[in-house]
Amino acid sequence: MQRLYDFIRRHPTSVDSFWAVILLGMSTASAGYAWDGSLLPGVGIVSVLLLCLVVALRRRFPEWMLLLAVVTGLSQVVLDVMPHTADFAMLVIVYTVAANGARWASRLALGGSLLAATISQLRWPVDKADGAAAPIAYAIFLTIPFLLAWVLGDSLRTRRAYFAQLEERASRLEREREAQAKVAVAAERARIARELHDVVAHNVSVMIVQADGAAYVMDGSPEQAKQALETISTTGRQALAEMRRLLGVLRSGEAPESGEYVPQPDVQQIEDLIEQVRIAGLTVDFRVEGTARPLPSGVELTAYRIVQEALTNTRKHGGPDVGASVRLVYFDDGLGLLVEDDGRGAAHELYEDGGADGQGHGLIGMRERVGMVGGTLDAGPRPGGGFRISALLPLKPAH
């Protein structure tokens, strides 16, 4: 059955031609009363052939076939060829044009449907023996099939347009979902890039400082060199663990080899971070003000990364003998961060407009992180020398 349906869809003209042949056979069988002796039988035969042609080509050339049907019908009226079986083609072409034809053709078919029966009764009126109103009733009765054919065709056109609109809307929604997925992927990649930058920049800088220190005291103080190497080893393992966690996000749900991801850093781990920095040789004063309490995970991760990046920048740009201070302030509706150092600060291009020269990636990442949680960030030179980073992270999610 499906094959038959597919064939009908692929070969509409062949199917219509088949029905045209059937209509021709039925018209030939009933041709005895289709025209009277006052006209040549050939006139009626021509009208039958033309109307069968209308059925055969109705879907291929609907507008042209409608015009051919109109001309044939008017010719029947003028040449006094009485209605015959092949006139059924007029119903078919009305339906076809209403469903598939141009709008002007559909309106023409509707007008013809309203007038056809009336013209027929004016040309070949029924016997008035049944009453004076018989021709009117008969005209109304014959008009109904034409109107039904047009209404069915127009309804099919409307339904097709509705389904086409639904398909277009579904296609548009699919494209929007794909676009949103691409945006989400880009955002996730940007987030991972920020994470990798924070992890690599901080831990590698600690390892470099420790390696330089170990090389400097290797001969004179082997114990200090050993301690520095242990710090390098610990820092490297921490960096590797965090990188495995981040790379695990790119594995489409596959777990890392250890079977577990490293937990996201939080505010509680800032003290461990500062202790690690102190071991690397940077003097840091750390204080917490207000009542500590659990915070949203996004706020905690942002706070940790800001402190980490700020201290990394202090080691990079602060110069020798630089000191830093970190303040965490718990407000009722937010968390405040203040990281300052007394070094020589950073180049103007690294903090103006978030690193507009393409080198201040750390500050750009800070601004993006703070913006994601709806906070504010201020970074710039500190009065009296050094550099200051101030951030306020609200406890309510950004809208």
SEDRENRO-699382 format. One record per residue: residue number from 1; x, y, z of N, C-alpha, C in turn. Coordinates in steps of 0.2 Angstrom, whole numbers, padded with zeros to 4 digits. Layout:
// SEDRENRO-699382
NUM	X	Y	Z	X	Y	Z	X	Y	Z
...
END
This chain:
// SEDRENRO-699382
1	0004	-0006	0000	0000	0000	0000	0004	0006	0000
2	0010	0006	0004	0014	0012	0004	0017	0013	-0003
3	0019	0008	-0006	0022	0008	-0013	0017	0012	-0018
4	0011	0010	-0017	0006	0013	-0022	0005	0020	-0020
5	0005	0022	-0014	0005	0029	-0011	0011	0033	-0014
6	0017	0030	-0013	0023	0033	-0016	0022	0034	-0023
7	0020	0029	-0027	0019	0030	-0034	0014	0036	-0036
8	0009	0036	-0033	0004	0041	-0034	0007	0048	-0033
9	0011	0049	-0027	0014	0055	-0026	0019	0057	-0031
10	0023	0052	-0034	0028	0054	-0039	0026	0055	-0046
11	0020	0052	-0047	0017	0052	-0054	0010	0055	-0054
12	0009	0061	-0052	0002	0063	-0052	-0002	0064	-0058
13	0002	0066	-0064	-0001	0066	-0070	-0003	0059	-0073
14	0001	0054	-0072	-0001	0048	-0074	-0007	0045	-0071
15	-0008	0047	-0064	-0014	0045	-0061	-0020	0049	-0063
16	-0019	0055	-0064	-0025	0059	-0067	-0027	0057	-0074
17	-0022	0055	-0078	-0023	0053	-0085	-0027	0046	-0085
18	-0026	0042	-0080	-0030	0036	-0079	-0037	0038	-0078
19	-0038	0042	-0073	-0045	0044	-0072	-0048	0048	-0077
20	-0044	0051	-0081	-0047	0054	-0087	-0050	0049	-0092
21	-0046	0044	-0093	-0048	0038	-0097	-0055	0035	-0095
22	-0055	0034	-0088	-0061	0032	-0085	-0067	0036	-0087
23	-0066	0043	-0086	-0071	0048	-0087	-0073	0048	-0095
24	-0068	0047	-0099	-0070	0046	-0106	-0074	0040	-0108
25	-0072	0035	-0105	-0076	0029	-0106	-0084	0030	-0103
26	-0084	0032	-0098	-0091	0034	-0095	-0095	0039	-0099
27	-0092	0044	-0102	-0095	0049	-0106	-0097	0046	-0113
28	-0093	0041	-0115	-0094	0038	-0122	-0100	0033	-0121
29	-0101	0030	-0115	-0106	0025	-0114	-0113	0029	-0113
30	-0113	0035	-0111	-0119	0039	-0110	-0120	0044	-0115
31	-0116	0044	-0120	-0117	0049	-0125	-0123	0050	-0129
32	-0128	0045	-0128	-0134	0045	-0132	-0138	0051	-0130
33	-0138	0053	-0124	-0142	0059	-0123	-0138	0065	-0121
34	-0132	0065	-0123	-0128	0071	-0122	-0129	0077	-0126
35	-0131	0075	-0132	-0133	0081	-0137	-0139	0078	-0142
36	-0142	0083	-0144	-0148	0081	-0148	-0146	0081	-0156
37	-0151	0080	-0160	-0149	0079	-0167	-0148	0085	-0171
38	-0150	0091	-0167	-0149	0097	-0171	-0142	0099	-0172
39	-0137	0096	-0168	-0130	0098	-0169	-0126	0091	-0171
40	-0121	0092	-0174	-0117	0086	-0176	-0114	0083	-0170
41	-0114	0076	-0170	-0112	0073	-0164	-0104	0075	-0162
42	-0101	0077	-0167	-0094	0078	-0166	-0092	0084	-0161
43	-0097	0089	-0161	-0096	0094	-0156	-0096	0092	-0149
44	-0101	0087	-0148	-0101	0085	-0141	-0095	0081	-0139
45	-0093	0077	-0144	-0087	0073	-0143	-0081	0077	-0142
46	-0080	0083	-0145	-0075	0087	-0144	-0075	0090	-0137
47	-0081	0092	-0135	-0082	0094	-0128	-0080	0089	-0123
48	-0082	0083	-0124	-0080	0077	-0120	-0072	0076	-0119
49	-0069	0077	-0125	-0062	0076	-0125	-0058	0081	-0122
50	-0060	0088	-0123	-0057	0093	-0119	-0058	0093	-0112
51	-0064	0091	-0109	-0065	0090	-0102	-0061	0084	-0099
52	-0060	0079	-0103	-0056	0074	-0101	-0048	0076	-0100
53	-0046	0080	-0105	-0040	0083	-0105	-0039	0087	-0099
54	-0044	0091	-0097	-0044	0095	-0091	-0042	0091	-0085
55	-0045	0085	-0084	-0044	0080	-0079	-0037	0078	-0079
56	-0034	0076	-0085	-0028	0073	-0086	-0022	0078	-0084
57	-0023	0084	-0085	-0018	0089	-0084	-0019	0094	-0078
58	-0024	0093	-0074	-0027	0097	-0069	-0021	0099	-0064
59	-0017	0095	-0062	-0012	0096	-0057	-0005	0099	-0060
60	-0005	0098	-0067	0001	0100	-0070	0001	0107	-0072
61	-0005	0109	-0075	-0007	0116	-0077	-0014	0118	-0075
62	-0014	0119	-0068	-0021	0120	-0065	-0024	0126	-0068
63	-0021	0132	-0069	-0024	0138	-0071	-0026	0137	-0078
64	-0022	0135	-0083	-0023	0134	-0090	-0029	0129	-0090
65	-0030	0124	-0086	-0035	0119	-0087	-0042	0122	-0085
66	-0041	0127	-0080	-0047	0130	-0078	-0050	0134	-0083
67	-0046	0138	-0087	-0048	0142	-0092	-0051	0138	-0098
68	-0048	0132	-0099	-0050	0127	-0104	-0057	0125	-0102
69	-0058	0123	-0096	-0065	0121	-0094	-0070	0127	-0095
70	-0068	0133	-0093	-0073	0138	-0094	-0075	0139	-0101
71	-0070	0139	-0106	-0071	0140	-0113	-0075	0134	-0115
72	-0074	0128	-0113	-0078	0122	-0115	-0085	0123	-0113
73	-0086	0125	-0106	-0093	0126	-0104	-0097	0131	-0107
74	-0093	0137	-0109	-0097	0142	-0113	-0099	0140	-0120
75	-0094	0136	-0123	-0095	0133	-0129	-0101	0129	-0129
76	-0102	0125	-0124	-0108	0120	-0123	-0114	0125	-0123
77	-0114	0130	-0120	-0120	0134	-0119	-0122	0137	-0126
78	-0117	0140	-0129	-0118	0143	-0136	-0120	0138	-0141
79	-0117	0132	-0141	-0118	0128	-0147	-0124	0123	-0145
80	-0127	0124	-0139	-0132	0120	-0137	-0130	0112	-0136
81	-0125	0111	-0133	-0123	0104	-0131	-0125	0103	-0124
82	-0130	0099	-0123	-0133	0098	-0116	-0127	0095	-0112
83	-0128	0097	-0105	-0124	0094	-0100	-0123	0086	-0101
84	-0117	0084	-0100	-0116	0077	-0101	-0111	0074	-0095
85	-0109	0068	-0095	-0105	0065	-0089	-0098	0069	-0089
86	-0095	0070	-0094	-0089	0073	-0094	-0089	0080	-0090
87	-0094	0083	-0089	-0095	0090	-0086	-0093	0089	-0079
88	-0092	0083	-0076	-0090	0081	-0069	-0083	0084	-0069
89	-0079	0085	-0074	-0072	0088	-0074	-0072	0095	-0071
90	-0078	0098	-0072	-0078	0105	-0070	-0078	0105	-0062
91	-0081	0101	-0059	-0080	0100	-0051	-0073	0099	-0049
92	-0070	0094	-0053	-0063	0092	-0052	-0058	0098	-0052
93	-0059	0102	-0058	-0054	0108	-0059	-0056	0113	-0054
94	-0062	0114	-0052	-0064	0119	-0046	-0060	0117	-0040
95	-0060	0111	-0038	-0057	0108	-0032	-0049	0109	-0033
96	-0047	0107	-0038	-0039	0108	-0039	-0037	0115	-0039
97	-0040	0119	-0042	-0038	0126	-0042	-0038	0129	-0035
98	-0044	0128	-0032	-0045	0130	-0025	-0039	0128	-0021
99	-0037	0122	-0022	-0032	0119	-0017	-0024	0121	-0020
100	-0023	0121	-0026	-0016	0122	-0029	-0015	0128	-0033
101	-0020	0131	-0036	-0019	0136	-0041	-0018	0143	-0038
102	-0017	0147	-0043	-0015	0154	-0041	-0022	0157	-0038
103	-0021	0163	-0034	-0027	0166	-0030	-0032	0168	-0035
104	-0029	0171	-0041	-0034	0174	-0046	-0038	0168	-0049
105	-0035	0162	-0050	-0038	0156	-0053	-0044	0154	-0048
106	-0042	0154	-0041	-0046	0151	-0036	-0053	0156	-0036
107	-0052	0162	-0036	-0057	0167	-0036	-0062	0166	-0042
108	-0058	0165	-0048	-0062	0164	-0054	-0066	0157	-0054
109	-0063	0152	-0051	-0067	0146	-0050	-0073	0147	-0045
110	-0072	0151	-0040	-0078	0152	-0035	-0083	0156	-0039
111	-0082	0161	-0043	-0087	0164	-0047	-0090	0160	-0052
112	-0086	0155	-0055	-0089	0151	-0060	-0094	0146	-0056
113	-0092	0144	-0050	-0096	0139	-0046	-0103	0142	-0045
114	-0103	0148	-0043	-0109	0152	-0041	-0114	0153	-0047
115	-0111	0153	-0053	-0115	0155	-0059	-0116	0149	-0064
116	-0112	0144	-0063	-0113	0138	-0068	-0120	0135	-0068
117	-0123	0134	-0062	-0130	0131	-0062	-0135	0135	-0065
118	-0134	0142	-0063	-0139	0147	-0065	-0139	0147	-0073
119	-0133	0148	-0076	-0133	0148	-0083	-0136	0142	-0086
120	-0134	0136	-0083	-0137	0130	-0086	-0145	0130	-0086
121	-0148	0133	-0081	-0155	0133	-0080	-0158	0138	-0085
122	-0154	0143	-0086	-0157	0148	-0091	-0156	0145	-0098
123	-0151	0141	-0099	-0151	0138	-0106	-0155	0132	-0107
124	-0155	0128	-0102	-0159	0122	-0102	-0164	0121	-0096
125	-0169	0125	-0096	-0173	0125	-0090	-0177	0118	-0089
126	-0178	0117	-0083	-0182	0111	-0081	-0189	0112	-0083
127	-0193	0107	-0083	-0200	0107	-0084	-0203	0111	-0079
128	-0207	0116	-0080	-0210	0120	-0075	-0217	0117	-0073
129	-0218	0110	-0075	-0224	0107	-0073	-0224	0106	-0065
130	-0218	0105	-0062	-0217	0104	-0055	-0218	0111	-0051
131	-0219	0116	-0055	-0220	0123	-0051	-0215	0128	-0054
132	-0217	0134	-0053	-0213	0140	-0056	-0206	0140	-0052
133	-0206	0138	-0046	-0200	0139	-0042	-0195	0133	-0044
134	-0197	0128	-0048	-0193	0122	-0049	-0186	0124	-0052
135	-0185	0128	-0057	-0179	0130	-0060	-0174	0133	-0055
136	-0177	0137	-0050	-0173	0141	-0045	-0170	0135	-0040
137	-0175	0131	-0038	-0173	0126	-0033	-0167	0121	-0037
138	-0169	0120	-0043	-0164	0115	-0047	-0157	0119	-0047
139	-0157	0125	-0048	-0151	0129	-0049	-0147	0129	-0042
140	-0151	0130	-0037	-0148	0130	-0030	-0145	0123	-0029
141	-0148	0118	-0031	-0146	0111	-0029	-0140	0109	-0033
142	-0139	0112	-0039	-0133	0110	-0043	-0127	0115	-0041
143	-0129	0120	-0038	-0123	0125	-0036	-0120	0122	-0030
144	-0123	0118	-0026	-0120	0116	-0020	-0114	0111	-0021
145	-0114	0106	-0026	-0108	0103	-0027	-0102	0107	-0029
146	-0103	0112	-0033	-0098	0116	-0035	-0095	0120	-0029
147	-0099	0123	-0024	-0097	0126	-0019	-0093	0121	-0014
148	-0096	0115	-0013	-0092	0110	-0009	-0085	0109	-0011
149	-0085	0108	-0018	-0078	0107	-0021	-0073	0112	-0020
150	-0076	0119	-0021	-0071	0124	-0019	-0069	0125	-0012
151	-0074	0124	-0007	-0073	0124	0000	-0068	0119	0002
152	-0069	0113	-0001	-0064	0107	0001	-0057	0109	-0002
153	-0057	0111	-0008	-0050	0113	-0010	-0047	0119	-0006
154	-0051	0124	-0005	-0048	0130	-0001	-0046	0128	0006
155	-0050	0123	0009	-0048	0120	0016	-0041	0117	0015
156	-0040	0113	0010	-0034	0109	0009	-0028	0114	0008
157	-0029	0119	0005	-0024	0125	0004	-0022	0128	0011
158	-0027	0129	0014	-0026	0132	0021	-0023	0128	0026
159	-0024	0121	0025	-0021	0116	0030	-0014	0115	0028
160	-0013	0115	0021	-0006	0115	0019	-0002	0121	0021
161	-0005	0127	0020	-0001	0133	0023	0001	0132	0030
162	-0004	0130	0034	-0003	0129	0041	0002	0124	0043
163	0002	0118	0039	0008	0114	0041	0014	0116	0038
164	0014	0120	0033	0021	0123	0030	0023	0128	0036
165	0019	0132	0039	0021	0136	0044	0023	0133	0050
166	0020	0127	0052	0023	0123	0057	0030	0121	0056
167	0031	0118	0050	0037	0115	0048	0042	0121	0048
168	0040	0127	0045	0045	0132	0045	0047	0134	0052
169	0042	0134	0057	0043	0136	0064	0047	0131	0067
170	0046	0125	0066	0050	0119	0069	0057	0120	0066
171	0058	0121	0060	0065	0122	0057	0068	0128	0060
172	0065	0134	0061	0068	0139	0064	0070	0138	0071
173	0065	0134	0075	0067	0133	0082	0073	0128	0082
174	0074	0124	0077	0079	0119	0077	0086	0123	0076
175	0085	0128	0071	0091	0132	0070	0093	0136	0076
176	0088	0139	0080	0089	0143	0086	0092	0138	0091
177	0090	0132	0091	0093	0127	0096	0100	0126	0095
178	0101	0125	0088	0108	0124	0086	0113	0130	0088
179	0110	0136	0086	0114	0142	0088	0115	0143	0095
180	0110	0141	0099	0111	0141	0106	0116	0136	0109
181	0116	0130	0106	0121	0125	0108	0128	0127	0106
182	0128	0131	0100	0135	0133	0098	0137	0139	0103
183	0133	0143	0105	0134	0148	0110	0136	0145	0116
184	0132	0140	0119	0134	0137	0125	0141	0133	0125
185	0142	0130	0119	0149	0127	0118	0155	0132	0118
186	0153	0138	0115	0158	0143	0115	0159	0146	0122
187	0154	0147	0126	0154	0149	0132	0158	0144	0137
188	0157	0138	0136	0160	0132	0140	0167	0132	0138
189	0169	0133	0132	0176	0133	0130	0180	0139	0133
190	0176	0145	0133	0179	0151	0136	0180	0150	0143
191	0175	0147	0147	0176	0145	0154	0182	0141	0155
192	0182	0136	0151	0188	0131	0152	0195	0134	0151
193	0195	0139	0146	0201	0143	0144	0203	0147	0150
194	0198	0150	0153	0199	0154	0159	0202	0150	0165
195	0199	0144	0166	0201	0140	0171	0208	0137	0170
196	0209	0135	0164	0216	0133	0162	0221	0139	0163
197	0219	0145	0161	0224	0150	0162	0225	0151	0169
198	0220	0151	0173	0221	0152	0181	0226	0147	0184
199	0224	0141	0182	0228	0135	0185	0235	0135	0182
200	0236	0136	0176	0243	0136	0173	0247	0142	0175
201	0244	0148	0175	0248	0154	0177	0250	0154	0184
202	0245	0152	0188	0247	0152	0195	0252	0146	0197
203	0250	0140	0196	0255	0135	0198	0262	0135	0195
204	0262	0137	0188	0268	0137	0185	0273	0142	0187
205	0269	0148	0189	0273	0153	0192	0276	0151	0199
206	0272	0148	0203	0275	0145	0209	0281	0141	0208
207	0280	0136	0203	0285	0131	0202	0291	0135	0199
208	0291	0140	0195	0297	0143	0193	0300	0147	0198
209	0297	0150	0203	0300	0153	0209	0303	0148	0213
210	0300	0143	0214	0303	0138	0218	0309	0134	0215
211	0309	0133	0208	0315	0131	0205	0321	0135	0205
212	0319	0142	0204	0325	0147	0204	0328	0147	0211
213	0324	0147	0216	0326	0147	0223	0330	0140	0224
214	0328	0135	0222	0332	0128	0223	0338	0129	0220
215	0338	0131	0214	0345	0132	0210	0350	0136	0214
216	0347	0142	0217	0351	0146	0220	0354	0144	0227
217	0350	0139	0231	0353	0137	0237	0355	0130	0237
218	0355	0127	0231	0357	0120	0230	0364	0118	0233
219	0369	0122	0232	0375	0121	0235	0376	0123	0243
220	0373	0128	0244	0374	0131	0251	0369	0128	0256
221	0363	0127	0254	0358	0124	0259	0354	0119	0255
222	0356	0113	0256	0353	0107	0252	0346	0106	0255
223	0345	0107	0262	0338	0106	0265	0333	0111	0262
224	0335	0117	0261	0330	0122	0258	0329	0120	0250
225	0334	0118	0247	0333	0116	0240	0328	0110	0240
226	0329	0105	0245	0325	0099	0245	0317	0101	0246
227	0316	0106	0251	0310	0109	0252	0307	0112	0246
228	0311	0116	0242	0308	0119	0236	0306	0114	0231
229	0310	0109	0230	0308	0104	0226	0302	0100	0228
230	0301	0099	0234	0295	0096	0237	0289	0100	0235
231	0290	0107	0236	0284	0112	0234	0283	0111	0227
232	0288	0111	0223	0287	0110	0215	0283	0104	0214
233	0285	0099	0217	0281	0092	0216	0274	0093	0218
234	0273	0096	0224	0266	0096	0226	0262	0101	0222
235	0265	0107	0220	0261	0111	0215	0260	0108	0209
236	0265	0104	0206	0264	0101	0199	0258	0096	0200
237	0258	0092	0205	0252	0087	0206	0245	0091	0206
238	0245	0096	0210	0239	0100	0210	0237	0103	0204
239	0242	0106	0200	0240	0108	0193	0238	0103	0189
240	0241	0097	0189	0239	0091	0185	0232	0089	0186
241	0231	0088	0193	0224	0086	0195	0218	0091	0192
242	0220	0098	0193	0215	0102	0191	0214	0102	0183
243	0220	0101	0180	0219	0101	0172	0216	0094	0170
244	0216	0089	0174	0213	0083	0172	0205	0084	0173
245	0203	0088	0178	0196	0089	0180	0194	0093	0174
246	0197	0098	0172	0195	0103	0166	0195	0099	0160
247	0200	0095	0158	0199	0091	0152	0194	0086	0152
248	0192	0084	0158	0186	0079	0159	0180	0082	0156
249	0179	0088	0157	0173	0092	0154	0173	0091	0146
250	0179	0090	0143	0179	0090	0136	0178	0082	0134
251	0177	0078	0138	0176	0071	0136	0169	0068	0135
252	0165	0073	0135	0158	0071	0134	0155	0066	0139
253	0156	0068	0145	0154	0064	0151	0158	0058	0153
254	0164	0057	0150	0168	0051	0152	0172	0054	0158
255	0172	0049	0163	0176	0051	0169	0183	0050	0168
256	0187	0054	0172	0194	0054	0171	0197	0047	0174
257	0203	0046	0172	0206	0039	0174	0205	0038	0181
258	0206	0043	0186	0205	0041	0193	0198	0040	0195
259	0193	0041	0191	0186	0040	0192	0183	0046	0196
260	0187	0051	0198	0184	0056	0202	0186	0063	0199
261	0182	0068	0199	0185	0075	0197	0187	0078	0204
262	0192	0083	0203	0194	0087	0208	0189	0092	0210
263	0187	0093	0217	0182	0098	0218	0184	0105	0216
264	0179	0109	0215	0180	0116	0213	0183	0119	0219
265	0187	0124	0218	0190	0128	0223	0185	0132	0226
266	0185	0134	0232	0180	0138	0236	0184	0143	0240
267	0180	0147	0244	0183	0152	0248	0187	0149	0254
268	0185	0143	0256	0189	0140	0262	0196	0138	0259
269	0197	0137	0253	0204	0135	0250	0208	0141	0249
270	0205	0148	0250	0209	0153	0249	0215	0154	0253
271	0214	0152	0260	0219	0152	0265	0225	0147	0263
272	0223	0141	0260	0228	0136	0258	0232	0139	0252
273	0228	0143	0247	0232	0146	0242	0237	0151	0244
274	0235	0155	0249	0239	0160	0251	0245	0157	0255
275	0244	0152	0258	0250	0148	0262	0255	0146	0256
276	0252	0143	0251	0256	0141	0245	0260	0147	0242
277	0257	0153	0242	0261	0158	0239	0266	0161	0244
278	0265	0160	0250	0270	0162	0255	0276	0158	0255
279	0275	0151	0254	0280	0147	0253	0284	0148	0247
280	0281	0151	0242	0285	0153	0236	0289	0159	0237
281	0288	0163	0243	0292	0168	0244	0289	0175	0244
282	0282	0175	0243	0278	0182	0243	0275	0183	0250
283	0276	0188	0253	0273	0190	0259	0266	0192	0258
284	0261	0189	0261	0254	0191	0260	0251	0191	0267
285	0248	0197	0268	0243	0198	0274	0236	0196	0272
286	0233	0191	0276	0227	0189	0274	0222	0190	0280
287	0216	0193	0279	0211	0194	0284	0204	0193	0282
288	0200	0191	0286	0193	0189	0284	0189	0194	0289
289	0184	0197	0287	0180	0202	0291	0173	0200	0289
290	0169	0200	0295	0162	0198	0294	0161	0191	0296
291	0155	0188	0296	0154	0181	0298	0154	0177	0292
292	0159	0172	0292	0159	0167	0286	0153	0163	0286
293	0151	0161	0280	0145	0157	0279	0145	0154	0272
294	0142	0149	0271	0142	0146	0264	0139	0151	0259
295	0142	0150	0253	0140	0155	0247	0139	0151	0241
296	0135	0154	0236	0134	0150	0230	0141	0148	0227
297	0141	0142	0224	0147	0139	0221	0150	0143	0216
298	0146	0147	0212	0149	0151	0207	0153	0157	0210
299	0150	0160	0216	0153	0165	0219	0160	0163	0223
300	0159	0157	0225	0165	0155	0229	0171	0153	0224
301	0169	0150	0218	0174	0149	0213	0177	0156	0210
302	0173	0161	0209	0175	0167	0207	0180	0170	0212
303	0178	0170	0218	0182	0173	0223	0189	0170	0223
304	0189	0164	0223	0196	0160	0223	0200	0162	0217
305	0197	0162	0211	0201	0163	0205	0203	0171	0205
306	0199	0175	0208	0201	0182	0208	0208	0183	0212
307	0207	0180	0218	0213	0180	0223	0219	0177	0219
308	0218	0171	0216	0223	0167	0213	0227	0171	0208
309	0223	0174	0203	0225	0178	0198	0229	0185	0200
310	0226	0188	0205	0229	0194	0208	0236	0193	0211
311	0236	0187	0215	0243	0186	0218	0248	0183	0212
312	0245	0180	0207	0250	0178	0201	0252	0185	0198
313	0248	0189	0197	0250	0196	0194	0255	0199	0198
314	0254	0199	0205	0259	0202	0209	0266	0199	0209
315	0266	0193	0208	0273	0190	0207	0276	0191	0201
316	0271	0192	0195	0274	0194	0189	0276	0201	0188
317	0272	0205	0191	0274	0212	0189	0276	0217	0195
318	0275	0214	0201	0277	0218	0207	0284	0220	0208
319	0288	0216	0205	0295	0217	0207	0298	0214	0213
320	0304	0215	0214	0307	0211	0220	0305	0214	0227
321	0305	0210	0232	0303	0212	0239	0296	0215	0239
322	0291	0213	0235	0285	0215	0235	0281	0212	0240
323	0276	0215	0243	0271	0212	0248	0264	0213	0246
324	0260	0209	0248	0253	0210	0246	0248	0209	0252
325	0242	0211	0252	0237	0210	0257	0230	0207	0253
326	0227	0203	0257	0221	0200	0254	0215	0201	0260
327	0210	0204	0258	0204	0205	0262	0198	0202	0260
328	0195	0198	0264	0188	0195	0262	0183	0198	0267
329	0178	0201	0264	0173	0205	0269	0166	0202	0267
330	0163	0199	0272	0156	0196	0271	0151	0201	0273
331	0147	0203	0268	0142	0208	0269	0135	0204	0269
332	0130	0207	0271	0123	0204	0271	0121	0202	0265
333	0123	0205	0259	0120	0204	0253	0126	0202	0248
334	0132	0201	0250	0137	0200	0245	0144	0199	0249
335	0149	0197	0245	0156	0196	0247	0160	0201	0244
336	0164	0204	0248	0169	0209	0245	0176	0207	0245
337	0180	0208	0240	0187	0206	0239	0191	0212	0238
338	0197	0212	0242	0202	0218	0241	0209	0215	0241
339	0212	0215	0235	0219	0212	0235	0224	0218	0233
340	0229	0220	0237	0233	0225	0235	0240	0223	0236
341	0245	0226	0233	0252	0225	0234	0255	0232	0233
342	0262	0232	0236	0266	0238	0236	0271	0238	0231
343	0270	0234	0226	0276	0234	0221	0275	0239	0216
344	0278	0238	0210	0279	0243	0205	0273	0244	0201
345	0268	0239	0202	0262	0239	0198	0263	0236	0191
346	0258	0237	0187	0258	0234	0180	0258	0239	0175
347	0260	0238	0169	0259	0243	0163	0252	0245	0163
348	0251	0251	0160	0244	0254	0160	0240	0250	0155
349	0243	0247	0150	0239	0243	0145	0236	0237	0147
350	0239	0234	0153	0237	0228	0156	0230	0228	0160
351	0229	0234	0162	0222	0235	0166	0217	0240	0163
352	0219	0244	0158	0215	0249	0155	0210	0245	0150
353	0204	0245	0151	0199	0242	0147	0200	0234	0147
354	0202	0232	0153	0203	0225	0154	0208	0222	0150
355	0213	0225	0148	0219	0222	0144	0218	0223	0137
356	0217	0229	0134	0215	0230	0127	0220	0228	0122
357	0226	0228	0125	0232	0226	0120	0232	0219	0119
358	0228	0215	0122	0228	0207	0121	0233	0204	0125
359	0236	0207	0130	0241	0204	0135	0238	0203	0141
360	0233	0207	0144	0230	0206	0150	0225	0201	0151
361	0226	0195	0149	0221	0190	0149	0218	0188	0156
362	0223	0189	0161	0220	0188	0168	0215	0192	0170
363	0216	0199	0169	0211	0204	0170	0205	0203	0166
364	0205	0201	0160	0199	0200	0156	0195	0194	0159
365	0199	0189	0161	0196	0183	0164	0192	0185	0170
366	0195	0189	0174	0192	0192	0181	0186	0195	0179
367	0186	0200	0174	0180	0204	0173	0174	0199	0170
368	0176	0194	0166	0171	0190	0164	0168	0186	0169
369	0172	0183	0174	0170	0179	0180	0165	0183	0184
370	0167	0190	0186	0163	0194	0190	0157	0196	0186
371	0157	0197	0180	0151	0198	0176	0146	0193	0176
372	0148	0187	0176	0144	0181	0176	0140	0180	0182
373	0143	0182	0188	0139	0182	0194	0136	0189	0196
374	0136	0193	0191	0132	0200	0192	0136	0205	0197
375	0143	0204	0198	0146	0208	0202	0150	0214	0198
376	0154	0217	0202	0158	0223	0199	0165	0222	0201
377	0170	0224	0197	0177	0224	0198	0180	0230	0196
378	0185	0232	0200	0189	0238	0199	0196	0236	0200
379	0200	0238	0195	0207	0236	0195	0211	0242	0192
380	0217	0243	0195	0221	0249	0193	0226	0250	0198
381	0230	0256	0197	0236	0257	0201	0233	0260	0208
382	0237	0258	0213	0236	0260	0220	0239	0267	0222
383	0235	0271	0225	0239	0277	0227	0245	0276	0231
384	0250	0279	0230	0257	0278	0233	0261	0272	0230
385	0258	0269	0225	0262	0264	0222	0259	0257	0223
386	0260	0253	0218	0257	0246	0219	0251	0245	0214
387	0247	0240	0216	0242	0238	0212	0236	0236	0216
388	0230	0238	0214	0224	0236	0218	0219	0233	0214
389	0216	0227	0216	0210	0224	0213	0204	0224	0218
390	0199	0227	0217	0193	0227	0221	0187	0224	0218
391	0184	0219	0221	0178	0216	0218	0172	0215	0223
392	0166	0216	0221	0160	0215	0225	0156	0210	0221
393	0155	0204	0225	0151	0198	0222	0144	0198	0226
394	0139	0199	0222	0132	0198	0225	0130	0191	0227
395	0126	0190	0232	0124	0183	0233	0118	0181	0229
396	0115	0185	0226	0110	0183	0221	0112	0182	0214
397	0110	0177	0211	0112	0176	0204	0110	0182	0199
398	0115	0183	0194	0114	0188	0189	0108	0186	0185
399	0104	0191	0182	0098	0190	0178	0100	0192	0171
END
